[in-house]
Amino acid sequence: MDFVFLEDSEWKSLGEFISTKWRNKKLVILCDENTETYCLPRLLAENPDMLSGTEIISVPPGESSKSLALVEQLTLALNDLRIDRNAGLICLGGGVITDLGGFLASVYKRGIPFINVPTSLLAMIDASVGGKTGVNAGILKNQIGTFNHPEGVFVYPAFLETLPILEKKSAYGEILKHALISSVENWNHLKDIGELDEIGPKEIITSMQVKAEVVQQDFKEGGVRKILNFGHTVGHAIESWSIATSRPLLHGEAVAWGMVVEAELSKSVGLPLEQFVEIEATVRNLFEPIVLKTSDLNDLISLMGADKKNTNEQLGFVLLKNIGNPVFDQFIDSEKVLSSLKKVFEL
Ligand SMILES: NC(=O)c1ccc[n+]([C@@H]2O[C@H](COP(=O)([O-])OP(=O)(O)OC[C@H]3O[C@@H](n4cnc5c(N)ncnc54)[C@H](O)[C@@H]3O)[C@@H](O)[C@H]2O)c1
């Protein structure tokens, strides 16, 4: 992971990178209105010489900024600023900015170099690493995108001081996932911490490393990269279902509960009962319970991709043979999935 630089309080890696590798480049910083307020002043204050003359572009925060319409507007804005292929784009923000900025950098004048300076916990441990960039097509997430690595990822955990607690909590779901698919040691460490506040540079770098190592083996998701989807078949369904409820769930919360259901299913491929119990207890301890009705279950199965009229239809999962030993392309009858949902949500 030689492209990832973790800095706790010093800013020298980014300064060194810019003054050596990007010495003659015109720089553009892409941020959203929140990272412009909370993170940009800090970045500029720490790097006054290097960043003087840099163009700043700020977009509205939130998922709606991941759109082709905004990419077109940004293209025109960059063109007005006379940004050419010799420029460098710095994506300063959460996953929305690293996805949007990475995509913009992939297509603007057929491609300009970019680096990520992630400011949310999710972007630090997940979105900024792995080279997937993209925008949404209407309600369809990430349907337009590229595989394109940034030239560097510069992580400053101090940015997390201003990140809302719910955003941190959501990222915790993905941190737990990285531990579960990587090793018992990583899992035990997190399980023993048990507190969101205790997540610091050590845990961030470990989690990034898990993702980077998986991506290194399978950049374009032909096989093993699929293990990063543990918890996501059920998690995505719960997330979509919750949109119509009084409390829409954050992605990481939905994934955390998705992991409990998929851990329950994992007993069929050998996950020991005591490991399932640990996973379930950890999620119950960290995340608010989800209240489902029996009538919601068929909707969840449909959202997972199965037609509820066809009860024998199979659904694809990543399962755990053991903590740290995931297997992908596991197909399970929707009836069995229904039964695991009932057990976990006590219906
Ligand atoms: N490319 C990938 O591999 C990958 C992986 C996971 C997620 N994603 C994408 O990432 C996005 C979610 O990322 P996210 O959770 O970071 O969301 P986000 O970028 O919307 O950030 C969450 C909120 O926190 C604010 N924020 C960010 N940093 C802040 C800071 N330091 N202080 C104060 N406020 C701050 C943002 O303005 C935003 O309002 C989704 O679009 C998802 O699809 C991509």
The ligand as an ORCA input file, in Angstrom:
! r2SCAN-3c Opt
* xyz 0 1
  N     -15.677      3.812     -4.247
  C     -15.832      2.966     -3.270
  O     -15.158      1.925     -3.198
  C     -16.842      3.246     -2.202
  C     -16.876      2.451     -1.044
  C     -17.794      2.771     -0.055
  C     -18.648      3.848     -0.210
  N     -18.588      4.585     -1.355
  C     -19.476      5.742     -1.540
  O     -19.191      6.677     -0.513
  C     -20.352      7.466     -0.291
  C     -20.584      7.579      1.197
  O     -19.430      8.160      1.777
  P     -19.530      8.986      3.138
  O     -20.225      8.175      4.148
  O     -18.181      9.517      3.425
  O     -20.573     10.146      2.752
  P     -20.395     11.687      2.402
  O     -19.274     11.944      1.507
  O     -21.755     12.138      1.986
  O     -20.038     12.302      3.827
  C     -20.988     12.236      4.861
  C     -21.322     13.616      5.410
  O     -20.247     14.043      6.240
  C     -19.767     15.317      5.808
  N     -18.361     15.347      6.143
  C     -17.357     14.614      5.578
  N     -16.218     14.815      6.249
  C     -16.491     15.681      7.245
  C     -15.721     16.235      8.297
  N     -14.432     15.904      8.478
  N     -16.328     17.099      9.143
  C     -17.650     17.398      9.002
  N     -18.440     16.878      8.051
  C     -17.857     16.018      7.176
  C     -20.120     15.393      4.353
  O     -20.196     16.728      3.906
  C     -21.468     14.691      4.336
  O     -22.482     15.584      4.727
  C     -21.506      6.794     -1.022
  O     -21.800      7.531     -2.179
  C     -20.941      5.429     -1.381
  O     -21.500      4.920     -2.563
  C     -17.696      4.315     -2.333
*
